[in-house]
Amino acid sequence: MINFHIPDFSGNWRMNLYIIDLLAKHPEYFYDGVRIASSYGCFPPSLWNGGRTAVGTIEPPMVPFLIKEYNKRGVPVRFTYTNPCVTKEHLSDKFCNYVTKMAENGLNEIIVNVPVLEEYIRKTYPKYPLISSTVKQIENLSQLRAELEKDYKLVVLDYNWNNRFDVLEELPHKDKIELLVNAYCTPACKRRKDHYKFLGNLQIAKSYEAFEPAKIKNKNFLNKEFPCPNMNMCFMDTIDYSTHISAKDIYEKYVPMGYSNFKIEGRLMNAVDILESYMYYLIKPECRDKVRNHTLKDLLVPKAEKRLHG
């Protein structure tokens, strides 16, 4: 199987469940061997969330509803608990513990980053398979090899390894490596660590805003944005990056090498860009126009209008 991990189980749930159901009903539209192996993200405004800042608050009934809808299709929800700014004081966060407890069934997964939170999750919620995050930015080969020997279900590589075929050919445990195929970040970006830290602090502030506003020290920070020139990129822009992994190369290079786990980035991106990434990586070229048309129509056209037009 070729396992794809797709973005934003909460914000993009309608499209994700639609694609998962389409794969079950019409596998002939998809590349051979495609499997939706998880959908990653968080329920906003989870304080432990990292990598992106999830704003707003989810309606409480949606939490068990979405967990059930993914799980009954055999798809894990994968929590992105990778906030680099989490400290011991944040471990008791009520919302994160509530959600994590509710979803602890042995199927759902957690991506981890900082040791203090990882140790807490291992002790408090031992049923979760853990995934090592790309947010760790492991760019040293010795450190990467050591990471692959640890007790993780998967290790998501730093995207700068993506087309280092001299290294990828020789890495052990290819079955537990996950490749980020369409990174929106500039290759070898020097500000990436600072960006992750900014987003982590903003996520904590957004959580406080929702649940404990008295803890906010600087309310002006809530409206700040990190000065990144790539924030308005679209999916097709990523194709020109040296770190890009094409759909063709997945099937002709990476899979024959022994790699089987691929992460599609797009959490909190425009729904159009997410859909295009699904068309590009999951759907056979000759079926893309048909699938795109039906997906847009089924998701965007109100049911009453569909009945009116037969």
C-alpha positions, 0 to 999 in steps of 0.5 A: 500500500502507498499510504497518504497522510492528508491535512486538517481532519477538523477544518477540511473534514467534509472534503477529506471524508468525501475523498475517503469514501470516493476511494472506497467506492471508485478505486479505479479513479485513484493511483494503484495502491493508494490508501488514506492512512491518516488525517492530521491536525487538531481541534482548535484551539488546542494549546499543544498544537504546533506547525500551524496556528489553529484559530477559533473554537470547535463546537463541542459536539463536533469532537466526538462526531469527527473522531467517529466519522474518520475511525469508522472508515478505518482512518486515524485522526493524528493530533499535531501536538508539536508546539515547540513552546510547550512547557511543564505548566501546559501539560494540564491543559483541560481542553487538550487532555479532554480531546486526547482522552476521548480519542485514545482507542489504539487507532488514533495517533499523535505527532510529537516534538518536545520531550516534556510533552512526549513523556507526558503523553507516553505516561498518561495516554499509552495507547497512542502510536507516536510519530516524530515530527518534521518540526524537529528539523533534524538535518544531521545524518547521525541524528536522523539515524538515531531518531529512526531507532527510537520507539516511533511508529513513523518519523517525518523527515525534514523536507530538505532530505526529500531529493537527497537520493544518496542518503535516501537509498541508504537510510534504514527503516524505510517503512517507518519514514514519512516524506513531506511531498509538497512543502510550502516552506522555502528549501533550507529556510533559515527562519523556519525555527523562528517561525515555528516558535512564533506560531507556537506562542501564538497558539498558546495565546489563542488557547488562552483567549478562548479559555483563560483570557486573564493569562494573556500578557500581550493582547496585541500579539494575537493579531500579529503575523510572521513576516513570511513572503510565502504565506500566500503561495498556492499548491502549484507554486511548490512544484518548482521547489527543489524539495518537491516530490512529484506524483510520478516520482513517488511511484517510479522512485520512492516506492521502488526504494522502499518508501510507503508513507507520504504526507500532503501538506496543506493544513489551514490552506485554501480548500482549492489548494488542498483539492488540487494537491489531492488531484495531483497525488491521489487521482490518475491524470485521466480521471482528474477533471471528472473527480474535480468536477464532481467533488466541487459540485457535491461539496459546494452546490447546496442540496436544494439547488441540486434537487431544483436542477434534477 
